């Protein structure tokens, strides 16, 4: 089994290795297989525990002598730790992680007392029109969060009292036990690491030190934002723990659909219908923009599906790096009903087209006639029968 490997082999040192060499070897292995560097890696966690067991034995003169003479059997019933839990290793070597054999590598590791931590972030949603997203806007947002209880100033203790220093750990938040040359450091079970206990709880917050509040804040949304962009209100989140800074509030942007304009990054797209006569003769038509309808010149002969690009009528870049364009997609409409006069005019146009067709249309019909004439004039295969003839 893994835990029965030779401890010298585990640390990669010779049997005559000095105490300093053993310590140095363990330091390298601990850094290599530390769980913070190998999150979710079960093999690394096992190697980390295995190295801790080996170091505990070989760094102790008495345990090492017994191990050298009798092997693993000589350690049975001894005082060494099982290290079944990863936290046992950190607690046993708590002083070492912060500046002993590990130097600065784990200076941020477990320390005595409650550690300051940043508060939880909160979120709210801001719905904007496309025009508001393009121009920028200042809005009032509402959200719920926890705040320090006003009755006890966040202490959790009844008014007129204050938390008492934990007698079990002396206010350290940690309890240290000595095992040979090792020190086992665990979270204080009495105060749960806070270093203090509340004898009389605040009636307003029940000793929690926080209450739920409904908050309104003003937020400035920059021009050019898109959906799902988050605008941060620094320090407007949940209060921090043990003196840590508060969290932030993130305003998540949602953009309402525009009835005419569709967004694609910083460009805008719209469809504009034009009549048959406008497409044929050219015209000036109104097109939708962020600032309302604007006239646009449609060149004569434009086809359905053609796109006219109007520069500078799109969305601004949120970082101020220019403005997008408006893409007008032309849709030529064919009338479904005609007045008698309109129908007469179109029939005259049709007659005119037959007399003088465009070069493109002439080319199409010429190629069409050549194709079918070629089919009709192709020689019949000898011995072939007509489709309506029967073989004798």
C-alpha positions as CSV (number, residue, x, y, z in Angstrom):
1,X,0.0,0.0,0.0
2,X,1.0,3.6,-0.5
3,X,1.3,4.3,3.3
4,X,3.7,1.3,3.6
5,X,6.4,2.7,1.2
6,X,9.8,3.2,2.7
7,X,9.9,6.7,4.2
8,X,13.3,7.4,2.9
9,X,12.0,6.5,-0.6
10,X,9.0,8.8,0.0
11,X,11.2,11.8,0.7
12,X,13.8,10.8,-1.9
13,X,16.8,10.8,0.6
14,X,19.4,8.3,1.6
15,X,19.2,6.5,4.9
16,X,22.2,8.5,6.1
17,X,20.6,11.9,5.3
18,X,21.0,14.7,7.8
19,X,18.1,16.4,9.5
20,X,18.6,19.4,7.3
21,X,18.5,17.3,4.1
22,X,15.3,15.6,5.4
23,X,13.7,18.9,6.1
24,X,14.7,20.3,2.7
25,X,13.4,17.2,0.9
26,X,10.0,17.5,2.7
27,X,9.7,21.2,1.9
28,X,10.1,20.5,-1.8
29,X,7.5,17.7,-1.8
30,X,5.1,19.8,0.3
31,X,5.3,22.7,-2.1
32,X,5.0,20.4,-5.1
33,X,1.9,18.5,-3.9
34,X,0.3,21.2,-1.8
35,X,-3.6,21.1,-2.4
36,X,-3.7,24.8,-3.2
37,X,-1.5,24.1,-6.2
38,X,-3.3,20.9,-7.1
39,X,-7.1,21.6,-6.6
40,X,-9.2,18.4,-7.0
41,X,-6.1,16.1,-7.5
42,X,-6.6,13.1,-5.3
43,X,-3.2,11.7,-6.1
44,X,-1.5,14.9,-5.1
45,X,-3.4,15.0,-1.9
46,X,-2.3,11.4,-1.1
47,X,1.3,12.2,-1.8
48,X,1.0,15.3,0.4
49,X,-0.2,13.2,3.3
50,X,2.4,10.5,2.7
51,X,5.2,13.0,2.7
52,X,3.9,14.5,6.0
53,X,3.9,11.0,7.6
54,X,7.5,10.4,6.5
55,X,8.7,13.8,7.7
56,X,7.1,13.3,11.1
57,X,9.0,10.1,11.6
58,X,12.4,10.9,10.1
59,X,12.6,14.3,11.7
60,X,12.2,12.9,15.2
61,X,15.4,11.2,16.5
62,X,13.6,8.6,18.6
63,X,11.0,7.7,15.9
64,X,13.7,7.5,13.3
65,X,15.8,5.1,15.4
66,X,12.9,2.8,15.9
67,X,12.0,3.0,12.2
68,X,15.6,2.3,11.1
69,X,15.7,-0.8,13.4
70,X,12.2,-2.3,13.0
71,X,10.6,-0.5,10.0
72,X,6.9,0.3,10.0
73,X,6.3,-2.3,12.6
74,X,8.4,-0.4,15.1
75,X,6.0,2.6,14.8
76,X,2.8,0.7,15.8
77,X,1.3,2.1,18.9
78,X,3.5,5.2,18.7
79,X,2.5,8.9,19.1
80,X,2.6,9.9,15.4
81,X,-0.5,11.4,13.8
82,X,-2.7,9.5,11.3
83,X,-3.1,12.6,9.1
84,X,-6.4,11.3,7.7
85,X,-7.7,14.8,7.3
86,X,-5.9,17.4,5.2
87,X,-6.5,20.0,7.9
88,X,-4.5,17.9,10.4
89,X,-1.4,18.5,8.4
90,X,-1.9,22.2,8.2
91,X,-2.7,22.4,11.9
92,X,0.2,20.2,12.9
93,X,2.7,22.3,10.9
94,X,0.8,25.6,11.4
95,X,3.9,27.5,12.5
96,X,6.0,26.0,9.7
97,X,3.6,27.1,6.9
98,X,3.9,30.7,7.9
99,X,7.6,31.1,7.9
100,X,9.4,28.0,9.1
101,X,10.7,25.4,6.7
102,X,8.3,26.6,4.0
103,X,9.6,30.2,4.0
104,X,7.3,32.6,2.2
105,X,5.7,30.0,0.0
106,X,2.7,29.6,2.3
107,X,2.9,32.9,4.2
108,X,-0.8,33.3,3.5
109,X,-1.7,29.9,5.1
110,X,-3.7,29.2,8.2
111,X,-3.0,31.5,11.1
112,X,-4.3,32.0,14.6
113,X,-7.5,33.9,15.1
114,X,-10.3,34.7,12.6
115,X,-9.0,35.8,9.2
116,X,-10.5,38.9,7.7
117,X,-12.5,38.1,4.6
118,X,-14.3,40.2,1.9
119,X,-18.1,40.3,2.0
120,X,-20.3,38.6,-0.5
121,X,-21.2,40.4,-3.7
122,X,-24.9,41.2,-4.5
123,X,-26.6,41.6,-7.9
124,X,-29.4,43.6,-9.4
125,X,-30.8,44.0,-13.0
126,X,-31.0,47.2,-15.0
127,X,-33.3,47.2,-18.0
128,X,-32.5,49.8,-20.7
129,X,-33.9,50.9,-24.0
130,X,-31.6,50.8,-27.0
131,X,-31.4,54.5,-27.0
132,X,-30.5,54.6,-23.3
133,X,-27.8,52.0,-23.9
134,X,-26.4,54.2,-26.8
135,X,-26.4,57.5,-24.9
136,X,-25.7,56.4,-21.4
137,X,-28.0,57.0,-18.4
138,X,-28.1,57.5,-14.6
139,X,-30.6,55.2,-12.9
140,X,-31.8,54.4,-9.4
141,X,-31.3,50.7,-8.6
142,X,-32.8,48.7,-5.7
143,X,-31.5,45.6,-4.1
144,X,-31.4,43.7,-0.8
145,X,-28.3,43.1,1.3
146,X,-27.2,42.5,4.8
147,X,-25.8,45.4,6.9
148,X,-24.2,45.6,10.3
149,X,-26.9,45.7,12.9
150,X,-27.5,49.2,14.1
151,X,-28.6,48.1,17.5
152,X,-25.4,46.4,18.4
153,X,-23.0,48.0,15.8
154,X,-22.5,44.6,14.3
155,X,-21.1,43.0,17.4
156,X,-24.1,40.7,18.0
157,X,-24.1,41.5,21.7
158,X,-26.9,43.0,23.6
159,X,-26.8,46.8,23.9
160,X,-24.6,47.8,26.8
161,X,-22.6,44.6,26.6
162,X,-19.9,43.4,24.4
163,X,-18.4,40.0,23.3
164,X,-16.2,38.4,25.9
165,X,-12.8,37.0,25.2
166,X,-13.0,33.2,24.7
167,X,-11.6,31.6,27.8
168,X,-11.0,28.3,26.1
169,X,-8.5,29.6,23.5
170,X,-7.6,32.9,25.2
171,X,-8.9,34.9,22.3
172,X,-6.6,33.2,19.7
173,X,-9.4,31.3,17.9
174,X,-7.1,28.3,17.7
175,X,-6.2,25.6,20.2
176,X,-2.6,24.2,20.0
177,X,-1.6,20.8,21.3
178,X,2.0,19.5,21.4
179,X,2.9,16.1,20.1
180,X,6.6,15.6,20.4
181,X,8.3,18.2,18.3
182,X,5.1,18.9,16.4
183,X,2.3,21.2,17.3
184,X,-1.3,20.3,16.5
185,X,-3.3,23.5,15.9
186,X,-7.1,23.3,15.5
187,X,-10.0,25.7,15.4
188,X,-11.3,26.5,18.9
189,X,-14.6,24.5,19.4
190,X,-15.9,27.1,21.9
191,X,-15.8,30.2,19.8
192,X,-15.4,28.6,16.4
193,X,-12.4,30.6,15.6
194,X,-13.8,34.0,16.4
195,X,-11.7,34.5,19.5
196,X,-14.7,35.8,21.4
197,X,-18.1,34.6,22.6
198,X,-21.4,36.5,23.1
199,X,-23.0,36.0,26.5
200,X,-26.0,38.1,25.9
201,X,-27.3,38.3,22.3
202,X,-28.7,41.3,20.6
203,X,-32.5,41.1,20.4
204,X,-32.6,42.9,17.0
205,X,-30.2,40.5,15.1
206,X,-30.2,37.4,17.4
207,X,-26.5,37.6,17.9
208,X,-25.7,37.5,14.2
209,X,-24.5,41.1,14.0
210,X,-26.3,41.7,10.7
211,X,-29.8,42.6,9.5
212,X,-31.4,42.6,6.0
213,X,-31.9,46.0,4.4
214,X,-33.5,47.3,1.2
215,X,-31.1,49.7,-0.5
216,X,-31.5,52.3,-3.2
217,X,-28.4,53.6,-5.0
218,X,-27.8,55.8,-8.1
219,X,-25.7,54.1,-10.8
220,X,-24.2,55.7,-14.0
221,X,-24.4,53.5,-17.0
222,X,-21.8,54.3,-19.6
223,X,-22.8,54.8,-23.3
224,X,-22.5,51.8,-25.5
225,X,-23.1,49.0,-23.0
226,X,-24.5,45.7,-24.3
227,X,-26.7,43.1,-22.6
228,X,-25.1,41.1,-19.8
229,X,-22.5,43.7,-19.1
230,X,-22.0,44.2,-15.4
231,X,-21.5,47.7,-13.9
232,X,-19.9,47.6,-10.4
233,X,-20.9,49.6,-7.4
234,X,-17.8,49.2,-5.2
235,X,-18.4,48.5,-1.6
236,X,-22.2,48.2,-1.8
237,X,-22.3,44.4,-1.2
238,X,-22.5,42.4,2.0
239,X,-20.3,43.4,5.0
240,X,-17.0,41.7,5.4
241,X,-16.1,39.3,8.1
242,X,-13.6,39.9,10.9
243,X,-12.9,43.4,9.7
244,X,-12.7,42.5,6.1
245,X,-13.9,44.9,3.3
246,X,-17.5,44.7,2.1
247,X,-18.4,43.1,-1.2
248,X,-19.6,44.9,-4.3
249,X,-23.0,45.3,-6.1
250,X,-23.0,44.3,-9.7
251,X,-25.7,45.8,-12.0
252,X,-26.4,43.4,-14.8
253,X,-27.6,45.2,-18.0
254,X,-30.6,44.0,-20.0
255,X,-31.4,45.7,-23.3
256,X,-35.0,45.9,-24.4
257,X,-35.9,45.0,-28.0
258,X,-36.3,47.9,-30.4
259,X,-39.3,47.8,-32.8
260,X,-37.2,48.5,-35.9
261,X,-33.5,48.3,-35.0
262,X,-31.5,45.1,-34.4
263,X,-28.1,45.3,-32.7
264,X,-24.9,43.5,-33.9
265,X,-22.0,44.6,-31.7
266,X,-21.7,48.3,-32.4
267,X,-23.6,48.1,-35.7
268,X,-27.4,48.5,-36.2
269,X,-29.5,46.8,-38.8
270,X,-33.0,47.6,-40.1
271,X,-35.3,46.6,-42.9
272,X,-37.0,49.3,-45.0
273,X,-39.7,48.6,-47.6
274,X,-39.7,50.5,-50.9
275,X,-42.3,50.3,-53.6
276,X,-41.6,48.9,-57.1
277,X,-41.7,52.4,-58.6
278,X,-39.3,53.8,-55.9
279,X,-36.9,51.0,-56.5
280,X,-37.1,51.5,-60.3
281,X,-36.9,55.3,-60.4
282,X,-35.0,56.1,-57.2
283,X,-36.5,58.0,-54.2
284,X,-35.9,59.5,-50.8
285,X,-37.3,57.4,-48.0
286,X,-37.4,57.7,-44.2
287,X,-35.3,55.1,-42.3
288,X,-35.4,54.5,-38.5
289,X,-32.4,55.6,-36.5
290,X,-31.7,56.1,-32.8
291,X,-32.6,59.7,-33.1
292,X,-35.8,59.1,-35.0
293,X,-36.6,58.9,-38.8
294,X,-34.0,60.3,-41.2
295,X,-34.2,60.7,-45.0
296,X,-32.1,58.3,-47.1
297,X,-31.6,58.5,-50.8
298,X,-32.4,55.2,-52.6
299,X,-30.7,54.9,-56.0
300,X,-32.8,54.0,-59.0
301,X,-32.6,50.3,-59.9
302,X,-31.9,49.1,-56.4
303,X,-32.8,45.4,-55.8
304,X,-34.6,43.7,-53.0
305,X,-32.0,42.5,-50.5
306,X,-29.5,45.2,-51.3
307,X,-27.9,46.8,-48.2
308,X,-27.2,50.5,-47.8
309,X,-24.5,51.3,-45.3
310,X,-24.8,54.6,-43.4
311,X,-21.7,55.4,-41.5
312,X,-21.8,56.8,-37.9
313,X,-25.4,55.9,-37.1
314,X,-24.7,52.8,-35.1
315,X,-23.9,52.3,-31.4
316,X,-20.9,54.0,-29.7
317,X,-18.0,51.8,-28.5
318,X,-18.3,51.5,-24.7
319,X,-14.6,52.5,-24.3
320,X,-15.0,55.5,-26.6
321,X,-13.3,54.0,-29.6
322,X,-15.7,55.1,-32.3
323,X,-19.2,54.6,-33.5
324,X,-20.7,51.8,-35.5
325,X,-22.8,52.0,-38.7
326,X,-26.4,51.6,-39.7
327,X,-27.1,48.9,-42.3
328,X,-30.4,49.4,-44.2
329,X,-31.7,46.2,-45.8
330,X,-34.0,47.1,-48.7
331,X,-37.1,45.1,-49.3
332,X,-38.9,45.8,-52.6
333,X,-42.7,45.4,-52.2
334,X,-44.9,44.1,-55.0
335,X,-48.4,45.4,-54.7
336,X,-51.1,42.8,-54.0
337,X,-54.0,44.9,-55.3
338,X,-54.1,47.5,-58.1
339,X,-56.5,50.3,-59.1
340,X,-57.7,50.1,-62.6
341,X,-55.5,53.0,-63.6
342,X,-52.4,51.5,-61.9
343,X,-53.1,48.2,-63.7
344,X,-53.4,49.9,-67.0
345,X,-50.1,51.7,-66.5
346,X,-48.4,48.5,-65.6
347,X,-49.8,46.8,-68.7
348,X,-48.4,49.6,-70.8
349,X,-45.1,49.1,-69.0
350,X,-45.2,45.4,-69.7
351,X,-45.8,46.1,-73.4
352,X,-42.9,48.5,-73.4
353,X,-40.7,45.9,-71.8
354,X,-41.6,43.4,-74.5
355,X,-40.6,45.9,-77.2
356,X,-37.4,47.1,-75.6
357,X,-36.1,44.7,-72.9
358,X,-33.0,45.4,-70.9
359,X,-29.7,43.8,-71.9
360,X,-29.8,41.5,-68.9
361,X,-33.3,40.3,-69.7
362,X,-32.4,39.9,-73.4
363,X,-29.4,37.8,-72.5
364,X,-31.5,35.6,-70.2
365,X,-34.3,34.9,-72.8
366,X,-31.7,34.5,-75.6
367,X,-29.9,31.8,-73.6
368,X,-33.2,30.2,-72.6
369,X,-34.3,30.0,-76.3
370,X,-30.9,28.5,-77.4
371,X,-31.2,25.9,-74.7
372,X,-34.6,24.6,-75.8
373,X,-33.8,24.9,-79.5
374,X,-30.8,22.8,-78.9
375,X,-32.9,20.2,-77.2
376,X,-35.5,20.2,-80.1
377,X,-32.9,20.0,-82.9
378,X,-30.8,17.2,-81.3
379,X,-30.8,14.1,-83.6
380,X,-32.9,11.1,-82.5
381,X,-31.0,8.0,-81.7
382,X,-31.3,5.4,-84.4
383,X,-33.8,2.7,-83.6
384,X,-35.4,4.7,-80.8
385,X,-39.1,4.7,-80.4
386,X,-41.5,7.6,-79.9
387,X,-42.8,7.7,-76.3
388,X,-46.3,6.9,-77.6
389,X,-45.3,4.1,-79.9
390,X,-45.5,0.5,-79.1
391,X,-42.9,-2.0,-80.2
392,X,-44.2,-4.5,-82.8
